[in-house]
Amino acid sequence: MKVGVVGVGIMGSAISRNLLKKGAAVVGYDIDGERMSVLAAAGGTPARSAAEVAGAAEIILTSLPSAAALHTTVDGILSRPRGNLVVAELSTLPIDDKLRARDALAAGGVTLLDCPLSGTGAQAATGDVAVYASGERAAFDRCSDVFAGFARVTHYLGEFGNGSKMKFVANLLVAIHNVASAEAMVLGMSAGLDPAEIAKVIASGAGTSKVFELRAPLMVKDSYEPPTMKVDIWQKDMAVIGAFAASLGVATPLFTASMPIYNAAQTQGRGGQDTAAVCAVLEGMAGFKR
């Protein structure tokens, strides 16, 4: 089976590499030429457009930075779709935009699934991500082997949009856990504890979290590049989650309290760094210098 990947950035390139290692043929497209070179070096086939991917693949995975990129991709796919084509949309985007994309593709005979991922770029590199899949069951079944080629676990959640709803819940926790991890690291370092010792000891006890275990090592090193999730991209996810919660009238006091810390990271020129860089923001707020 030939799998198409549109968007071979941090997540898309990791997904492509894992699929290639499992023996899948991968054809991919990204507007960044450097990313296309990386795909070719890994054994994938670069395409010149999303339309070219649609002409070659049976299943397409889209990993995109914005709703605008999704709608542009949909236009490309519709210009040259294969019969019985399934597109699995892996990004974190507003549900209304995914519904608009689903309806547009359906009019052209293409099925769209809503399948956001839980995990960082570093986790994607090792296949340690979860797929939150939703949409037409038959289309999901066709994609199950592809998902198994790059993910640790796949959850089928039923009605289209449920995947995104679950991802919003997951990312709300990630946003809070990441800032909480940084806050704990800064407290410990300010008290004179060795950062590496903090990371090691806390990871063995009740206070740990998956996010702490992933991000604390970056905080220990005070090194946030290359990023596994850029602050800039994360801000997009934060806005989507905030708007979704507001639409339901749900109060999110801890999530809301974390927002200014991420905003400060952007303001300080850390938009291209890993979200673990909130530790540096809190160090500044505490007046702590290593």
C-alpha positions in Angstrom: 0.0 0.0 0.0 1.3 3.5 -0.8 0.7 6.0 2.0 0.6 9.7 1.3 1.8 12.2 4.0 1.0 15.9 3.5 2.9 18.0 6.0 6.3 16.4 6.8 7.3 18.7 9.7 8.3 17.5 13.1 5.4 15.0 13.4 4.9 14.2 9.7 8.5 13.4 9.1 8.6 11.1 12.2 5.5 9.3 11.0 6.9 8.9 7.5 10.2 7.4 8.9 8.3 4.9 11.0 6.1 3.9 8.1 9.1 3.5 5.8 10.9 1.3 8.5 7.8 -0.9 8.5 8.0 -1.4 4.7 5.4 1.0 3.6 5.8 3.1 0.4 5.5 6.8 1.4 4.9 9.7 -0.9 4.9 13.1 0.8 4.6 16.8 0.2 5.5 19.9 2.2 5.8 23.5 1.3 9.3 23.5 2.9 11.8 22.1 0.4 14.2 21.2 3.2 11.6 18.9 4.6 11.2 17.2 1.3 15.0 16.5 1.1 14.8 14.9 4.5 11.9 12.7 3.3 13.9 11.6 0.2 16.9 10.8 2.3 14.8 8.6 4.5 13.6 6.6 1.5 10.3 8.4 0.8 9.1 9.8 -2.5 8.8 13.6 -2.6 5.7 15.0 -4.5 5.3 18.4 -6.0 1.9 19.0 -4.5 -1.0 17.6 -2.4 -2.7 16.9 -5.7 0.3 14.7 -6.7 0.0 12.8 -3.4 -3.7 12.2 -4.0 -2.9 10.8 -7.4 -0.5 8.3 -6.0 -1.7 7.2 -2.6 -4.6 5.0 -1.3 -4.5 6.6 2.2 -3.3 10.1 3.0 -2.2 11.4 6.4 -2.3 15.1 6.9 -0.2 16.8 9.6 -0.7 20.5 9.2 0.0 23.7 11.1 -3.3 25.6 10.5 -6.9 25.4 9.3 -5.8 27.4 6.2 -3.3 24.7 5.3 -5.9 22.1 5.7 -8.3 23.8 3.3 -5.6 24.4 0.8 -4.7 20.7 1.0 -8.3 19.7 0.5 -8.5 21.8 -2.7 -5.3 20.0 -3.9 -6.7 16.6 -3.1 -10.0 17.3 -4.8 -8.2 18.3 -8.0 -6.8 14.8 -8.4 -8.4 12.2 -6.1 -8.1 8.4 -6.5 -11.2 6.3 -6.2 -12.0 5.2 -2.7 -9.4 7.5 -1.2 -9.3 8.0 2.6 -7.7 11.0 4.3 -6.8 10.8 8.0 -6.4 14.3 9.4 -3.9 14.2 12.3 -3.7 17.8 13.3 -5.1 19.7 16.2 -7.6 22.2 14.6 -11.1 23.6 15.3 -13.7 20.9 14.7 -15.7 23.3 12.5 -12.8 23.5 10.1 -12.5 19.7 10.0 -16.2 19.4 9.4 -15.9 21.8 6.5 -13.0 19.8 5.1 -15.0 16.5 5.6 -18.0 17.8 3.7 -15.9 19.2 0.8 -14.0 16.0 0.4 -17.2 13.9 0.6 -18.7 15.9 -2.3 -15.7 14.7 -4.3 -16.0 11.0 -3.2 -13.2 11.2 -0.6 -13.7 10.2 3.0 -12.1 12.3 5.8 -11.4 10.9 9.3 -10.7 13.1 12.3 -7.6 11.5 13.9 -5.5 13.8 16.1 -2.4 12.4 17.8 -1.4 12.5 21.4 2.4 12.8 21.8 5.3 15.0 21.1 7.7 14.9 18.1 10.2 13.0 20.2 7.5 10.4 21.0 6.5 10.2 17.4 10.1 9.4 16.4 9.9 6.2 18.5 6.3 5.4 17.6 5.1 6.3 21.1 2.0 8.2 20.1 -1.7 7.5 20.4 -4.3 8.0 17.6 -7.7 9.4 18.6 -9.7 8.3 15.6 -13.2 9.2 14.7 -15.4 9.1 11.7 -16.7 6.5 9.3 -15.9 3.0 10.8 -15.2 1.3 7.4 -12.7 4.0 6.5 -11.1 3.7 10.0 -10.7 -0.1 9.5 -8.9 0.5 6.2 -6.5 2.8 8.0 -5.8 0.6 11.0 -2.7 -1.1 9.6 -1.3 2.3 8.7 -1.9 3.7 12.2 -0.2 0.6 13.6 2.8 1.5 11.5 3.6 4.7 13.4 1.6 4.6 16.7 1.7 2.7 20.0 -2.1 2.6 20.3 -5.2 3.6 18.4 -8.5 4.5 19.9 -11.6 4.5 17.8 -14.0 7.0 19.3 -17.0 6.9 17.0 -18.7 10.0 15.6 -16.5 12.4 13.5 -15.2 15.1 15.8 -14.9 12.9 18.9 -11.2 12.4 18.2 -10.6 16.2 18.4 -12.7 16.5 21.5 -10.6 13.9 23.2 -7.4 15.6 22.0 -8.6 18.9 23.5 -9.0 17.1 26.9 -5.5 15.6 26.6 -3.8 18.8 25.5 -5.5 20.8 28.3 -3.7 18.4 30.7 -0.5 18.7 28.8 -0.5 22.5 29.0 -1.0 22.4 32.8 1.5 19.5 33.4 4.2 21.3 31.4 4.0 24.5 33.4 3.6 22.6 36.6 6.7 20.6 35.8 8.6 23.9 35.1 7.3 25.4 38.3 8.5 22.4 40.4 11.9 22.4 38.7 12.4 26.2 39.4 11.3 25.7 43.0 13.8 22.9 43.5 16.7 24.6 41.8 16.0 27.9 43.7 16.2 25.8 46.9 19.7 24.6 45.9 18.8 21.1 44.6 20.6 19.7 41.6 18.3 19.8 38.5 19.3 16.4 37.3 18.6 15.0 40.8 15.2 16.7 40.8 14.2 15.1 37.5 15.4 11.6 38.6 13.8 11.6 42.0 10.5 13.2 41.0 10.1 10.8 38.1 10.2 7.9 40.6 7.4 9.2 42.8 3.8 10.1 43.0 4.4 13.6 41.7 5.5 12.5 38.2 3.6 12.7 35.0 4.4 11.6 31.4 4.9 15.3 30.6 7.3 15.8 33.4 9.3 12.7 32.3 9.5 14.1 28.7 10.2 17.7 29.5 12.2 17.7 32.7 15.4 16.4 30.9 15.2 19.5 28.6 14.7 21.7 31.6 17.7 20.1 33.3 19.9 20.9 30.4 18.4 24.4 29.9 18.3 23.5 26.2 15.1 23.8 24.2 16.3 23.2 20.6 15.6 21.3 18.5 12.0 21.4 19.6 9.6 18.4 19.9 6.7 20.9 20.0 7.3 24.5 19.2 5.8 27.2 21.5 4.4 28.9 18.3 2.5 25.8 17.3 1.4 25.1 20.8 -0.1 28.6 21.1 -2.4 27.6 18.2 -3.5 24.5 20.1 -4.0 26.5 23.2 -6.3 28.9 21.3 -8.3 26.0 19.9 -8.8 24.4 23.3 -9.7 27.7 25.0 -12.3 28.5 22.3 -13.8 25.0 22.6 -14.1 25.2 26.4 -15.7 28.7 26.1 -18.2 27.4 23.6 -19.4 24.8 26.2 -19.3 27.3 29.0 -16.7 25.2 30.9 -14.4 27.0 33.3 -10.8 26.0 33.0 -9.0 27.9 35.7 -5.7 26.0 35.7 -5.5 25.9 31.9 -6.2 29.7 31.8 -3.6 30.3 34.4 -1.0 28.6 32.3 -1.6 30.8 29.2 0.4 33.9 30.3 3.5 31.7 30.8 3.4 30.4 27.2 2.6 34.0 26.0 5.7 35.2 27.8 7.8 32.5 26.1 6.7 33.9 22.8 7.3 37.5 23.8 10.8 36.6 24.9 11.6 35.2 21.4 11.2 31.6 22.3 8.5 30.8 19.8 10.7 28.4 17.9 11.8 26.6 21.0 10.3 23.6 22.7 7.4 24.3 25.1 9.7 23.1 27.9 11.2 26.6 27.6 8.5 27.8 30.0 11.0 26.7 32.6 13.3 29.6 31.5 10.4 32.0 31.7 9.7 30.9 35.3 13.4 31.1 36.2 13.3 34.8 35.1 10.1 35.4 37.1 11.8 33.9 40.2 15.0 35.9 39.6 16.9 32.6 39.5 20.2 32.3 37.6 22.0 29.0 37.1 
